[in-house]
Each structure stands twice: as C-alpha cells, then as structure tokens.
Amino acid sequence: MLAEAQEARSNAGAAAQRVGVTRLVLTDFRNYREARLTIGTEPVVLTGPNGAGKTNLLEALSLLAPGRGLRGAKLTEIDRRPEPGGDHCDSGWAVAAVVATRGGALRIGTGRDRTVSERRIVRINGEPVRGQAALGERLGVVWLTPPMDRLFLEGPSGRRRFLDRLVLGLDPAHASRVSAYEQALRERSYLLRDGPADPAWLAALEEVMAEQGVAVAAGRREIVQRLDRVCAEARGPFPRARLTLVGGVESWLEEVPALAAEARFAAALAANRQSDGQAGGTAIGPHRSDLAVSLAETGVAAEFASTGEQKALLIAILLAHASRRAALFEALVRLDSQAWLTGTDAALFAPLRYDAQFLSVHDGTLSPTFL
C-alpha cells in the first residue's frame, strides 16, 4: 500500500487522485534481468506460479521506502543470480519508479552501489540524496506478508520492528534514533563485558542511550496511542483492535516529561552497570519494549486469538495507520474554525497544500512557504 507521506517535488506531472506507481523498471533484480511496467494507479493483482517473481516485484516496491524491504535482505542478496552456465551479475541491482502523487509525478531511483557491497544509492527526481530517510519523507509504503501472520506468536523483537516501520512511515528521523540507540547499547555491553570499563566512557554512552532511547520510546508511544484511538473507533468487516505499548521507559513517559525520563533512564543505567555486565545485556530500555494487541470486543490477547483473527487484526492496524493522517487533515479542513499546526518540516503537511496557508519561522521572522 502506497501513500503520500510528504511533499513530492517535481516539475512535471499532474496531481493524482490516488497515490501509486505508474512506471516501474527493474534491472538485475532477483530473477529479473530487466523488466519494465507501465500501469495506472488502480489496484494491481499479480498472478503466476511459485517462483515466477511475484514477491520479487513486491520487494522492489518495498524498496521505495527506507530500510531493507519486505524480506529484510542484504543488498548483495538482491543481485540477479546467474543462469546455469551464465556469468554472475556484478553491476548491482537497480529499481526505478515514477509515482503519481497529489503534488505531481515523483521519480525515485535506488540500487546497490557495486563499489561498496552494502551501500544503497538513492536518487529523487534525478538528484542524489544523502540517506534513505529522504524516501520516507516523500512516500509511505506499508505491507502485509505471510511471515507477519506469526507476529503475535513470536518474540517481541518482531513486534518492535513492525512498530518501528509504522513510526518510520510518519517520522523518517525515527530510524536514525533507533540506530544511534542500538549502537550505544552495543558499545556499552562490550565495555561492561570485556572491562575494565572507563566510567567516563560509560557515562557518555549512557547519555546517548537515554536521549535517543527516550525519543524512540516517545515516538512508538505516540503512534500506538493514536492507532489505538483510530482502531477503537473503526467500523467495518475487520475486528477492532486495542493497542498498548509495554515497557519501563514508556511507563516513565506517562509520569514525567521527556527530560525527566532521560535523567531517570541514565541514572538506572549507571546503577545497573554491574548487574548488566554479569547478565551480558541491558535490563531496561526500549530494546525490551513490546506491543500488546487485543480484540476490543472480547479483550482476548492477539496471541490467543484464532489465526483468522490475528490476520484481521494486522490488517486493521495497517489500515488505521494508512488513514490516520489523511483523516486528521480532512477533519481539519471541514472545521468551521481556524486550526493552527506546527512542525519542523512543512512537507509533513503537504496534503494540505491547497487548503492551508504555509509560513516559515526563522529567528522571529515570518515568511510565506510555497510547496
């Protein structure tokens, strides 16, 4: 499912009523030597035998978003494999797409840099961008795959990844915060395990963990609360879901402001150094949080629901995620009162480009912003 996440800058292309891929080109991607597809923005149904390349095509679409796509594959694993007796492809894979958005045509190109095996190149409207986060700033992509059916039966790490993907669709900077937190977490664990640990170095790492960890927890907590409200009010063929984020840092954010939660987290990390070193892991933090989901009507936890109910709950959550921002903006436009919204990036409010006035604020000075 594709949705316009932020502004799609382009000099050509008319506004679209539905966001969707209108042109897709694959080069040396999985089992595709080269494939070109020109379509409308209506729903697409892919049929064919196992191994034909249907999922490969969906994987290519998922790489229009930040991250490793729906398979979570290493970039080198995506390279086209040689046919028996054929030469191995060492040029790297590439995906190019034209996406119709409400702001016009958006051109995205991405692929593996063959000079650096695990480096991904991204171009937007012909211009190179520094990081994958730029993709999330312009386009939201969500997917539901068969392995996700076990989301409620397996460990919390899969649910955290699922939740982070939802947060990333609305806040592209979330990925960098998760990465910074996890890197500091690993380095602290190494120091505690290998010792002797430098207290000043540990304190610096714990400060990073506290700052980034609280930001990660806050982002997850906000989207879970909003999705819970949307799901609770939903009407339709899918069961209503109730969502709760379970974790120590998240519970602190219910009690104190973020800065106080950071101080509490840093103090807890310092106090637990010895026990964390002996255990070989950090006992508290957003790396141990979990997403709890239940059926609203019965209160039955998702892990105890039937397989069909679990699938329906997943679909309900994804639909709520896709519609939440659009529903908010549509409601604001219908109000007979003026609404004021603030954010760090005007592009976050791109769907309102034709219905709102945009001003930028810099050093106490106001000026018009044109999207």
LUMMI-331960 format. One record per residue (C-alpha): residue in one letter; residue number from 1; x, y, z. Coordinates in nm, 2 decimals, padded with zeros to 4 digits. Example, Ala and Ser with C-alpha at 12.3 -4.5 7.8 and 13.67 -1.06 7.14 Angstrom:
<kolses>
fiti/kevo/xx/yy/zz
A/1/01.23/-00.45/00.78
S/2/01.37/-00.11/00.71
</kolses>
This chain:
<kolses>
fiti/kevo/xx/yy/zz
M/1/00.00/00.00/00.00
L/2/00.15/00.34/-00.10
A/3/00.06/00.67/00.04
E/4/00.19/01.02/00.01
A/5/00.40/01.08/00.32
Q/6/00.53/01.43/00.24
E/7/00.58/01.66/-00.05
A/8/00.67/01.51/-00.38
R/9/00.87/01.78/-00.57
S/10/00.85/01.76/-00.94
N/11/00.85/01.99/-01.24
A/12/00.62/01.77/-01.44
G/13/00.31/01.55/-01.39
A/14/-00.04/01.64/-01.30
A/15/-00.18/01.58/-00.95
A/16/-00.32/01.24/-00.89
Q/17/-00.64/01.14/-00.71
R/18/-00.47/00.82/-00.59
V/19/-00.11/00.78/-00.50
G/20/00.05/00.49/-00.69
V/21/00.33/00.37/-00.91
T/22/00.27/00.44/-01.28
R/23/00.61/00.32/-01.41
L/24/00.85/00.06/-01.27
V/25/01.18/-00.05/-01.41
L/26/01.39/-00.33/-01.26
T/27/01.75/-00.41/-01.36
D/28/01.94/-00.72/-01.24
F/29/01.69/-00.75/-00.96
R/30/01.64/-01.11/-00.82
N/31/01.52/-01.31/-01.12
Y/32/01.46/-01.01/-01.34
R/33/01.74/-00.92/-01.59
E/34/01.53/-00.63/-01.69
A/35/01.16/-00.56/-01.65
R/36/00.95/-00.25/-01.75
L/37/00.60/-00.19/-01.63
T/38/00.36/00.10/-01.71
I/39/00.03/00.10/-01.52
G/40/-00.24/00.32/-01.37
T/41/-00.28/00.39/-01.00
E/42/-00.57/00.14/-00.97
P/43/-00.51/-00.17/-00.75
V/44/-00.28/-00.43/-00.91
V/45/-00.33/-00.80/-00.89
L/46/-00.03/-01.02/-00.97
T/47/-00.08/-01.39/-01.06
G/48/00.16/-01.67/-01.16
P/49/00.32/-01.99/-01.04
N/50/00.55/-02.01/-00.75
G/51/00.90/-01.88/-00.83
A/52/00.77/-01.66/-01.11
G/53/00.88/-01.34/-00.94
K/54/00.56/-01.20/-00.79
T/55/00.71/-01.15/-00.44
N/56/01.03/-01.01/-00.61
L/57/00.82/-00.74/-00.77
L/58/00.66/-00.65/-00.44
E/59/01.01/-00.64/-00.28
A/60/01.12/-00.39/-00.54
L/61/00.82/-00.17/-00.45
S/62/00.90/-00.20/-00.08
L/63/01.25/-00.06/-00.15
L/64/01.09/00.27/-00.25
A/65/01.08/00.31/00.13
P/66/01.38/00.33/00.37
G/67/01.52/00.01/00.50
R/68/01.59/-00.34/00.37
G/69/01.24/-00.40/00.22
L/70/00.98/-00.67/00.30
R/71/01.24/-00.95/00.31
G/72/01.50/-00.77/00.52
A/73/01.76/-00.89/00.27
K/74/02.12/-00.78/00.25
L/75/02.18/-00.57/-00.06
T/76/02.41/-00.82/-00.22
E/77/02.14/-01.09/-00.18
I/78/01.91/-00.90/-00.42
D/79/02.16/-00.92/-00.71
R/80/02.03/-01.13/-01.00
R/81/02.16/-01.48/-00.99
P/82/02.33/-01.62/-01.30
E/83/02.15/-01.88/-01.50
P/84/02.33/-02.22/-01.53
G/85/02.64/-02.16/-01.73
G/86/02.59/-01.79/-01.73
D/87/02.80/-01.51/-01.59
H/88/02.74/-01.37/-01.25
C/89/02.59/-01.02/-01.24
D/90/02.83/-00.78/-01.06
S/91/02.68/-00.45/-01.17
G/92/02.44/-00.42/-00.88
W/93/02.07/-00.41/-00.89
A/94/01.85/-00.11/-00.96
V/95/01.49/-00.01/-00.92
A/96/01.34/00.30/-01.08
A/97/00.99/00.42/-01.04
V/98/00.76/00.70/-01.13
V/99/00.50/00.76/-00.85
A/100/00.18/00.96/-00.91
T/101/00.11/01.18/-00.60
R/102/-00.12/01.46/-00.52
G/103/00.17/01.70/-00.58
G/104/00.27/01.56/-00.92
A/105/00.49/01.29/-01.05
L/106/00.77/01.17/-00.82
R/107/01.07/00.99/-00.97
I/108/01.26/00.75/-00.74
G/109/01.57/00.55/-00.83
T/110/01.76/00.32/-00.59
G/111/02.00/00.04/-00.61
R/112/02.32/-00.12/-00.48
D/113/02.65/00.06/-00.52
R/114/02.86/-00.21/-00.68
T/115/03.18/-00.05/-00.54
V/116/03.05/-00.09/-00.18
S/117/02.86/-00.41/-00.13
E/118/02.62/-00.29/00.14
R/119/02.58/00.07/00.03
R/120/02.25/00.18/-00.12
I/121/02.22/00.47/-00.36
V/122/01.90/00.68/-00.37
R/123/01.80/00.94/-00.62
I/124/01.48/01.15/-00.61
N/125/01.37/01.34/-00.92
G/126/01.72/01.28/-01.07
E/127/01.91/01.42/-00.77
P/128/02.12/01.21/-00.53
V/129/02.02/01.22/-00.17
R/130/02.24/01.15/00.13
G/131/02.03/00.90/00.31
Q/132/01.73/00.67/00.28
A/133/01.53/00.88/00.52
A/134/01.46/01.11/00.22
L/135/01.24/00.83/00.08
G/136/01.02/00.82/00.39
E/137/00.98/01.20/00.37
R/138/00.81/01.17/00.04
L/139/00.64/00.83/00.03
G/140/00.48/00.59/00.27
V/141/00.49/00.22/00.20
V/142/00.33/-00.05/00.42
W/143/00.30/-00.42/00.35
L/144/00.15/-00.73/00.49
T/145/00.33/-01.06/00.41
P/146/00.26/-01.42/00.52
P/147/00.55/-01.43/00.77
M/148/00.38/-01.14/00.96
D/149/00.10/-01.38/01.05
R/150/00.32/-01.50/01.33
L/151/00.38/-01.15/01.46
F/152/00.17/-01.22/01.77
L/153/00.31/-01.56/01.84
E/154/00.69/-01.49/01.83
G/155/00.91/-01.28/02.04
P/156/00.88/-00.90/02.10
S/157/01.17/-00.82/01.87
G/158/00.95/-00.88/01.56
R/159/00.67/-00.66/01.70
R/160/00.92/-00.38/01.77
R/161/01.04/-00.39/01.41
F/162/00.68/-00.39/01.29
L/163/00.61/-00.09/01.52
D/164/00.92/00.10/01.41
R/165/00.82/00.05/01.05
L/166/00.49/00.22/01.13
V/167/00.66/00.51/01.31
L/168/00.90/00.55/01.02
G/169/00.62/00.60/00.78
L/170/00.52/00.91/00.97
D/171/00.86/01.02/01.11
P/172/01.16/00.94/00.88
A/173/01.41/01.05/01.15
H/174/01.29/00.76/01.37
A/175/01.53/00.52/01.20
S/176/01.84/00.73/01.29
R/177/01.73/00.75/01.65
V/178/01.69/00.37/01.67
S/179/02.03/00.32/01.51
A/180/02.20/00.56/01.74
Y/181/02.04/00.40/02.05
E/182/02.13/00.05/01.94
Q/183/02.49/00.14/01.86
A/184/02.54/00.29/02.20
L/185/02.37/-00.01/02.36
R/186/02.61/-00.25/02.19
E/187/02.92/-00.04/02.28
R/188/02.81/-00.02/02.64
S/189/02.76/-00.40/02.65
Y/190/03.11/-00.46/02.51
L/191/03.27/-00.23/02.77
L/192/03.08/-00.40/03.06
R/193/03.16/-00.75/02.93
D/194/03.53/-00.70/02.84
G/195/03.62/-00.45/03.11
P/196/03.78/-00.27/03.27
A/197/03.52/-00.01/03.18
D/198/03.61/00.36/03.18
P/199/03.33/00.53/03.39
A/200/03.35/00.85/03.18
W/201/03.31/00.65/02.85
L/202/03.02/00.45/03.00
A/203/02.85/00.77/03.12
A/204/02.88/00.92/02.77
L/205/02.73/00.61/02.61
E/206/02.45/00.61/02.87
E/207/02.38/00.97/02.80
V/208/02.33/00.89/02.43
M/209/02.12/00.59/02.52
A/210/01.90/00.80/02.75
E/211/01.85/01.08/02.50
Q/212/01.79/00.86/02.19
G/213/01.61/00.58/02.38
V/214/01.35/00.82/02.53
A/215/01.29/00.97/02.18
V/216/01.24/00.62/02.04
A/217/01.00/00.53/02.32
A/218/00.81/00.85/02.28
G/219/00.77/00.80/01.90
R/220/00.65/00.45/01.95
R/221/00.42/00.55/02.23
E/222/00.26/00.83/02.03
I/223/00.18/00.62/01.73
V/224/00.04/00.34/01.95
Q/225/-00.19/00.57/02.13
R/226/-00.31/00.73/01.80
L/227/-00.36/00.39/01.63
D/228/-00.54/00.26/01.94
R/229/-00.79/00.55/01.91
V/230/-00.84/00.50/01.54
C/231/-00.88/00.12/01.57
A/232/-01.12/00.16/01.87
E/233/-01.35/00.39/01.66
A/234/-01.33/00.18/01.34
R/235/-01.64/00.02/01.19
G/236/-01.63/-00.24/00.92
P/237/-01.55/-00.60/00.85
F/238/-01.23/-00.62/01.05
P/239/-01.22/-00.66/01.42
R/240/-01.15/-00.36/01.63
A/241/-00.80/-00.38/01.79
R/242/-00.67/-00.23/02.11
L/243/-00.30/-00.15/02.13
T/244/-00.08/-00.09/02.42
L/245/00.30/-00.03/02.44
V/246/00.46/-00.21/02.73
G/247/00.80/-00.10/02.87
G/248/00.97/00.07/03.15
V/249/01.08/00.39/02.97
E/250/00.73/00.41/02.82
S/251/00.57/00.40/03.16
W/252/00.80/00.68/03.28
L/253/00.68/00.90/03.00
E/254/00.33/00.86/03.14
E/255/00.45/01.00/03.47
V/256/00.71/01.27/03.39
P/257/00.83/01.49/03.10
A/258/01.08/01.36/02.85
L/259/01.38/01.53/03.00
A/260/01.30/01.38/03.34
A/261/01.26/01.04/03.18
E/262/01.60/01.08/03.02
A/263/01.76/01.16/03.36
R/264/01.58/00.86/03.52
F/265/01.69/00.63/03.24
A/266/02.06/00.75/03.26
A/267/02.05/00.70/03.64
A/268/01.91/00.35/03.60
L/269/02.18/00.26/03.35
A/270/02.45/00.38/03.58
A/271/02.31/00.19/03.88
N/272/02.28/-00.13/03.68
R/273/02.63/-00.15/03.53
Q/274/02.74/-00.44/03.75
S/275/02.43/-00.65/03.70
D/276/02.41/-00.57/03.33
G/277/02.77/-00.68/03.29
Q/278/02.71/-01.00/03.47
A/279/02.40/-01.07/03.28
G/280/02.56/-00.98/02.94
G/281/02.28/-00.74/02.85
T/282/02.10/-00.42/02.94
A/283/01.80/-00.49/03.16
I/284/01.59/-00.18/03.08
G/285/01.53/00.03/02.77
P/286/01.32/00.05/02.46
H/287/01.51/-00.26/02.32
R/288/01.29/-00.46/02.56
S/289/00.96/-00.29/02.49
D/290/00.67/-00.48/02.34
L/291/00.35/-00.41/02.15
A/292/00.04/-00.57/02.31
V/293/-00.27/-00.61/02.09
S/294/-00.61/-00.75/02.19
L/295/-00.95/-00.78/02.04
A/296/-01.16/-00.48/02.16
E/297/-01.49/-00.67/02.18
T/298/-01.36/-00.97/02.39
G/299/-01.04/-00.85/02.54
V/300/-00.87/-01.16/02.42
A/301/-00.50/-01.10/02.36
A/302/-00.39/-01.14/02.00
E/303/-00.15/-01.43/02.08
F/304/-00.46/-01.63/02.20
A/305/-00.69/-01.53/01.91
S/306/-00.75/-01.76/01.61
T/307/-00.53/-01.75/01.31
G/308/-00.80/-01.57/01.11
E/309/-00.85/-01.31/01.39
Q/310/-00.48/-01.25/01.40
K/311/-00.46/-01.18/01.03
A/312/-00.77/-00.95/01.06
L/313/-00.61/-00.76/01.35
L/314/-00.29/-00.70/01.14
I/315/-00.50/-00.56/00.85
A/316/-00.70/-00.34/01.08
I/317/-00.38/-00.19/01.23
L/318/-00.23/-00.13/00.88
L/319/-00.55/00.03/00.76
A/320/-00.56/00.26/01.06
H/321/-00.20/00.36/01.01
A/322/-00.26/00.44/00.64
S/323/-00.57/00.65/00.71
R/324/-00.48/00.83/01.03
R/325/-00.30/01.14/00.89
A/326/-00.54/01.17/00.59
A/327/-00.84/01.16/00.82
L/328/-00.69/01.42/01.05
F/329/-00.63/01.67/00.77
E/330/-00.97/01.61/00.62
A/331/-01.13/01.67/00.95
L/332/-00.94/02.00/01.00
V/333/-01.04/02.12/00.65
R/334/-01.41/02.05/00.73
L/335/-01.40/02.25/01.06
D/336/-01.57/02.59/01.07
S/337/-01.29/02.71/01.30
Q/338/-00.94/02.80/01.21
A/339/-00.68/02.54/01.31
W/340/-00.31/02.61/01.36
L/341/-00.05/02.33/01.32
T/342/00.33/02.33/01.38
G/343/00.61/02.10/01.28
T/344/00.98/02.11/01.19
D/345/00.92/02.03/00.82
A/346/00.65/02.19/00.62
A/347/00.64/01.89/00.39
L/348/00.48/01.69/00.66
F/349/00.16/01.89/00.59
A/350/00.18/01.86/00.21
P/351/-00.17/01.71/00.18
L/352/-00.30/02.05/00.30
R/353/-00.11/02.24/00.03
Y/354/-00.43/02.35/-00.14
D/355/-00.63/02.42/00.17
A/356/-00.39/02.59/00.41
Q/357/-00.16/02.89/00.44
F/358/00.21/02.80/00.49
L/359/00.45/03.02/00.68
S/360/00.81/02.96/00.79
V/361/00.95/03.10/01.11
H/362/01.33/03.18/01.14
D/363/01.48/03.39/01.41
G/364/01.15/03.55/01.49
T/365/01.07/03.63/01.13
L/366/00.77/03.51/00.93
S/367/00.78/03.44/00.56
P/368/00.55/03.25/00.32
T/369/00.64/02.90/00.23
F/370/00.54/02.76/-00.11
L/371/00.51/02.38/-00.15
</kolses>
